[in-house]
Amino acid sequence: MAARSLLLVVLLAGLAACTPFRAGLPGDAATADPGRAVLQVAQSRIGSPYKYGGAGPDVFDCSGLVTYAYRQVGVAVPRTAAQQFAAATPVKRSELRPGDLVFFRLESRSVSHVGIYAGDNRFVHAPQRGGNVRVASLDEEYFRRSFAGGGRLHSHP
């Protein structure tokens, strides 16, 4: 009987290990609105240092922050900003919702930067070497000029 109880405990622990992290949201809140869950994860990383190639949990580049935030709510996404742009369903700027992605062409014709939309024309991103994950505005001249589009990698409820 003790062996059977031990087996049950081991099986339950194994199943719990396979359950995706839900960004500290109660119940199925991450499943109900994955965009808000993704945003919450990204916001929890504000202040973390930028590092090229960083994908968390303590250092990030722009696409690494996106990859990390989505992974925490159980959604696999491509690794680079250009790949994320190609995989995302286009969303008009006026229709962006929290958790959607905003893409930029900073120094070339190709998409090279990405952030996670937070609402009110704000987004969370890992800006550049020497910087930290922070909130910026789509209305800032630099980002307004280089905005390439919005995209969605999940479905909203």
Order of alpha helices (4+ residues) and beta strands (2+ residues): alpha-alpha-alpha-alpha-alpha-beta-beta-beta-beta-beta-alpha-beta
